[in-house]
């Protein structure tokens, strides 16, 4: 498992989230039956600016870029749940579930299609380029985004092919049990009815490699003695050039660009999950002895998220990712248990009673009999960090 995977996972999932929200906010000129007030273009820009500003908060990114293991799906979902509500926008749980499903399946598809492991960085730059375009008129947020470019270039451009292969493997392990069917992928015939993706047998080969179809044989002295051609079973072509790993430049690949730029209805279908996913979910319900440490790390991350907290929840605009309120409610009721992330609602304060209750809940994650002073002190550190939120 690579300790450099989390920043790339966060940035790419965050980019997909912004694509979806931007498309939905542009399409949702909310009529009277959808909300008390309609969205305006200024509201859309405010939502996007608030989320991007929070996403690229310096304190948050400093924690994010530290070498560390990936968080569980539930912990990462908690971060994005909080990030999505860093503005006047409000999402019901069913819409948040759908948003997260679309984010994860889109990035999973991009990782699978990357010709080289290193191209995951080009996918990340495509997301960053689009995010930069969203805030091109806001200098202070633009500066935050440019600083993140520099961190990505400094940390990742010098990594070896083996290190990028480990990052790719870590991402695929994270995504391996996710088989949500997405209407766009189904219509484009790049996803099967069981939720698994169809890998193409055509297109450019990885940069620096040759089109398959030729076997060359050499003697023990290194001299080529014969050649044998064979059918590669596809329609491949050589890569014209390598994508740019600089702040400005042509990324060449289209992976990571906005697939919602053309208005298309997007639905997620839950029936594509396999029995293996359900069995895996049941295993995950068992107490995790590392949960306390994970929460401790998560608290440091979330401590950097300066989320706006309106005094009245009614002040926020509600966004529905479904066609109707009834459809949203039906999706919430019918969602399979194995797809319920069980979002962790962290709302620690200085109130002693709340802290005591949280300490009691955290204690239940520990294995019975394991009361070492080290674990206890980590729990205390977590409470102290969360009290500062």
GITA-V728079 format. One record per residue. N is the residue number from 1. RES is the residue in three letters. PHI is phi in radians with two decimals (NA if undefined). OMEGA is omega as a letter, one per 40 degrees, with the letter a starting at -180 (999 if undefined). Layout:
n->[N,N]
res->[RES,RES]
phi->[PHI,PHI]
omega->[OMEGA,OMEGA]
This chain:
n->[1,2,3,4,5,6,7,8,9,10,11,12,13,14,15,16,17,18,19,20,21,22,23,24,25,26,27,28,29,30,31,32,33,34,35,36,37,38,39,40,41,42,43,44,45,46,47,48,49,50,51,52,53,54,55,56,57,58,59,60,61,62,63,64,65,66,67,68,69,70,71,72,73,74,75,76,77,78,79,80,81,82,83,84,85,86,87,88,89,90,91,92,93,94,95,96,97,98,99,100,101,102,103,104,105,106,107,108,109,110,111,112,113,114,115,116,117,118,119,120,121,122,123,124,125,126,127,128,129,130,131,132,133,134,135,136,137,138,139,140,141,142,143,144,145,146,147,148,149,150,151,152,153,154,155,156,157,158,159,160,161,162,163,164,165,166,167,168,169,170,171,172,173,174,175,176,177,178,179,180,181,182,183,184,185,186,187,188,189,190,191,192,193,194,195,196,197,198,199,200,201,202,203,204,205,206,207,208,209,210,211,212,213,214,215,216,217,218,219,220,221,222,223,224,225,226,227,228,229,230,231,232,233,234,235,236,237,238,239,240,241,242,243,244,245,246,247,248,249,250,251,252,253,254,255,256,257,258,259,260,261,262,263,264,265,266,267,268,269,270,271,272,273,274,275,276,277,278,279,280,281,282,283,284,285,286,287,288,289,290,291,292,293,294,295,296,297,298,299,300,301,302,303,304,305,306,307,308,309,310,311,312,313,314,315,316,317,318,319,320,321,322,323,324,325,326,327,328,329,330,331,332,333,334,335,336,337,338,339,340,341,342,343,344,345,346,347,348,349,350,351,352,353,354,355,356,357,358,359,360,361,362,363,364,365,366,367,368,369,370,371,372,373,374,375,376,377,378,379,380,381,382,383,384,385,386,387,388,389]
res->[UNK,UNK,UNK,UNK,UNK,UNK,UNK,UNK,UNK,UNK,UNK,UNK,UNK,UNK,UNK,UNK,UNK,UNK,UNK,UNK,UNK,UNK,UNK,UNK,UNK,UNK,UNK,UNK,UNK,UNK,UNK,UNK,UNK,UNK,UNK,UNK,UNK,UNK,UNK,UNK,UNK,UNK,UNK,UNK,UNK,UNK,UNK,UNK,UNK,UNK,UNK,UNK,UNK,UNK,UNK,UNK,UNK,UNK,UNK,UNK,UNK,UNK,UNK,UNK,UNK,UNK,UNK,UNK,UNK,UNK,UNK,UNK,UNK,UNK,UNK,UNK,UNK,UNK,UNK,UNK,UNK,UNK,UNK,UNK,UNK,UNK,UNK,UNK,UNK,UNK,UNK,UNK,UNK,UNK,UNK,UNK,UNK,UNK,UNK,UNK,UNK,UNK,UNK,UNK,UNK,UNK,UNK,UNK,UNK,UNK,UNK,UNK,UNK,UNK,UNK,UNK,UNK,UNK,UNK,UNK,UNK,UNK,UNK,UNK,UNK,UNK,UNK,UNK,UNK,UNK,UNK,UNK,UNK,UNK,UNK,UNK,UNK,UNK,UNK,UNK,UNK,UNK,UNK,UNK,UNK,UNK,UNK,UNK,UNK,UNK,UNK,UNK,UNK,UNK,UNK,UNK,UNK,UNK,UNK,UNK,UNK,UNK,UNK,UNK,UNK,UNK,UNK,UNK,UNK,UNK,UNK,UNK,UNK,UNK,UNK,UNK,UNK,UNK,UNK,UNK,UNK,UNK,UNK,UNK,UNK,UNK,UNK,UNK,UNK,UNK,UNK,UNK,UNK,UNK,UNK,UNK,UNK,UNK,UNK,UNK,UNK,UNK,UNK,UNK,UNK,UNK,UNK,UNK,UNK,UNK,UNK,UNK,UNK,UNK,UNK,UNK,UNK,UNK,UNK,UNK,UNK,UNK,UNK,UNK,UNK,UNK,UNK,UNK,UNK,UNK,UNK,UNK,UNK,UNK,UNK,UNK,UNK,UNK,UNK,UNK,UNK,UNK,UNK,UNK,UNK,UNK,UNK,UNK,UNK,UNK,UNK,UNK,UNK,UNK,UNK,UNK,UNK,UNK,UNK,UNK,UNK,UNK,UNK,UNK,UNK,UNK,UNK,UNK,UNK,UNK,UNK,UNK,UNK,UNK,UNK,UNK,UNK,UNK,UNK,UNK,UNK,UNK,UNK,UNK,UNK,UNK,UNK,UNK,UNK,UNK,UNK,UNK,UNK,UNK,UNK,UNK,UNK,UNK,UNK,UNK,UNK,UNK,UNK,UNK,UNK,UNK,UNK,UNK,UNK,UNK,UNK,UNK,UNK,UNK,UNK,UNK,UNK,UNK,UNK,UNK,UNK,UNK,UNK,UNK,UNK,UNK,UNK,UNK,UNK,UNK,UNK,UNK,UNK,UNK,UNK,UNK,UNK,UNK,UNK,UNK,UNK,UNK,UNK,UNK,UNK,UNK,UNK,UNK,UNK,UNK,UNK,UNK,UNK,UNK,UNK,UNK,UNK,UNK,UNK,UNK,UNK,UNK,UNK,UNK,UNK,UNK,UNK,UNK,UNK,UNK,UNK,UNK,UNK,UNK,UNK,UNK,UNK,UNK,UNK,UNK,UNK,UNK,UNK,UNK,UNK,UNK,UNK,UNK,UNK]
phi->[NA,-1.47,-1.56,-1.95,-1.52,-0.97,-1.03,-1.18,-1.10,-1.14,-1.14,-1.24,-1.14,-1.11,-1.09,-1.12,-1.07,-1.17,-1.00,-1.15,-1.13,-1.09,-1.11,-1.23,-1.20,-1.21,-1.39,-1.63,-1.35,-1.09,-1.31,-1.04,-1.40,-1.73,-2.81,-1.23,-2.33,-1.47,-1.31,-2.05,-1.10,-1.12,-1.09,-1.06,-1.12,-1.12,-1.06,-1.11,-1.12,-1.12,-1.18,-1.16,-1.06,-1.21,-1.07,-1.87,-1.03,-1.08,-1.08,-1.12,-1.21,-1.04,-1.25,-1.11,-1.45,-1.21,-1.00,-2.87,-1.30,-1.14,-1.44,-1.21,-1.05,-1.15,-1.16,-1.17,-1.07,-1.08,-1.09,-1.27,-1.07,-1.24,-1.13,-1.12,-1.81,-1.48,-2.56,-1.36,-1.40,-2.30,-2.10,-1.22,-1.06,-1.11,-1.19,-1.16,-1.04,-1.12,-1.03,-1.17,-1.06,-1.12,-1.05,-1.20,-1.20,-1.13,-1.23,-1.03,-1.07,-1.14,-1.11,-1.10,-1.56,-1.07,-1.05,-2.15,-0.95,-1.14,-1.18,-1.03,-1.20,-1.16,-1.06,-1.09,-1.17,-1.09,-1.13,-1.11,-1.04,-1.19,-1.10,-1.08,-1.15,-1.06,-2.02,-1.07,-1.75,-2.06,-0.97,-1.15,-1.30,-1.05,-1.12,-1.06,-1.14,-1.10,-1.14,-1.22,-0.93,-1.09,-1.13,-1.09,-1.12,-1.13,-1.49,-1.79,-1.18,-1.71,-1.23,-1.36,-1.07,-1.11,-1.18,-1.20,-1.10,-1.18,-1.10,-1.09,-1.09,-1.11,-1.13,-1.17,-1.13,-1.10,-1.59,-1.07,-1.71,-1.70,-2.33,-1.28,-1.44,-2.07,-1.01,-1.05,-1.18,-1.16,-1.16,-1.45,1.04,-1.85,-2.41,-1.45,-1.16,-1.57,1.58,-1.59,-1.44,-1.77,-1.46,-1.28,-2.01,-2.72,1.79,-1.24,-1.43,-0.98,-1.03,1.59,-2.04,-1.81,-1.12,-1.13,2.50,-2.36,-1.95,-1.95,-1.98,-2.12,-1.44,-1.15,-1.57,1.62,-1.60,-1.20,-1.96,-2.81,-2.31,-2.38,-1.69,-2.55,-1.40,-1.51,1.30,-2.56,-2.18,-1.70,-2.50,-1.26,-1.21,-1.23,-2.74,-1.56,-1.16,-1.42,-1.83,-1.72,-1.06,-1.99,2.67,-1.47,-1.36,1.19,-1.26,-1.65,-1.11,1.68,-1.45,-1.38,-1.43,-1.74,-1.12,-1.72,-1.09,-2.45,-1.19,-2.14,-2.17,-1.98,-2.06,-1.50,-1.29,-1.43,-1.30,-1.71,-1.14,-1.09,-1.12,-1.13,-1.14,-1.09,-1.14,-1.10,-1.12,-1.20,-1.32,-1.18,-1.02,-1.82,-1.15,-1.66,-1.08,-1.14,-1.17,-1.12,-1.11,-1.10,-1.19,-1.09,-1.10,-1.13,-1.12,-1.24,-1.09,-1.53,-1.50,-1.56,-1.49,-1.19,-2.19,-1.10,-1.10,-2.18,-1.07,-1.23,-1.22,-1.40,-1.52,-1.56,-2.04,-1.95,-1.47,-1.87,-1.18,-2.41,-1.11,-1.13,-1.13,-1.11,-1.12,-1.12,-1.13,-1.15,-1.21,-1.56,-1.13,-1.09,-1.05,-1.20,-1.82,-1.49,-1.36,0.99,-0.95,-1.41,-1.64,-1.76,-2.53,-1.30,-2.35,-1.32,-1.03,-1.13,-1.12,-1.12,-1.13,-1.13,-1.13,-1.12,-1.08,-1.13,-1.10,-1.11,-1.07,-1.24,-1.36,-1.37,-1.19,-1.06,1.56,-1.65,-2.17,-1.16,-1.06,-1.14,-1.09,-1.09,-1.15,-1.14,-1.12,-1.11,-1.08,-1.08,-1.08,-1.12,-1.14,-1.28,-1.15,-1.48,-1.19]
omega->[a,i,i,a,a,i,i,i,a,a,a,i,i,i,i,i,a,i,a,a,i,i,a,i,i,a,a,i,a,i,a,a,a,a,a,i,a,i,i,i,i,i,i,a,i,i,a,a,a,a,a,i,i,a,a,i,a,a,i,a,i,i,a,a,i,i,a,i,i,i,i,i,a,a,i,i,i,i,a,i,i,a,a,a,i,a,i,a,i,i,i,a,a,i,i,i,a,i,a,i,i,i,a,a,i,a,i,i,a,i,a,a,i,i,i,i,a,a,i,i,i,i,i,i,i,i,i,i,a,i,i,i,i,a,a,a,a,a,a,i,i,i,i,a,i,i,i,i,a,i,i,a,a,a,a,a,a,i,a,i,i,i,i,i,i,i,i,i,i,i,a,i,i,a,a,a,a,a,i,i,a,a,a,a,i,a,i,i,i,i,i,a,i,i,i,a,i,a,a,i,i,i,a,i,i,a,a,i,a,i,a,a,a,i,i,a,a,i,a,i,i,a,i,a,i,i,i,i,i,i,a,i,a,i,a,i,a,i,a,a,i,i,a,i,i,i,i,i,a,a,a,a,i,i,a,i,a,i,i,a,i,a,i,i,a,i,i,a,a,a,a,a,a,i,i,i,i,i,i,a,i,i,a,a,i,a,a,a,i,a,a,i,i,i,i,i,a,i,i,i,a,i,i,a,a,a,i,a,i,a,a,a,a,i,a,i,i,i,a,i,i,a,a,i,a,i,i,i,i,i,i,a,a,a,a,a,a,i,i,a,i,a,i,i,a,a,a,i,i,a,a,a,i,i,i,i,i,i,i,i,a,i,a,i,a,i,a,i,a,a,a,i,a,i,a,a,i,i,i,i,a,a,a,i,a,i,a,a,999]
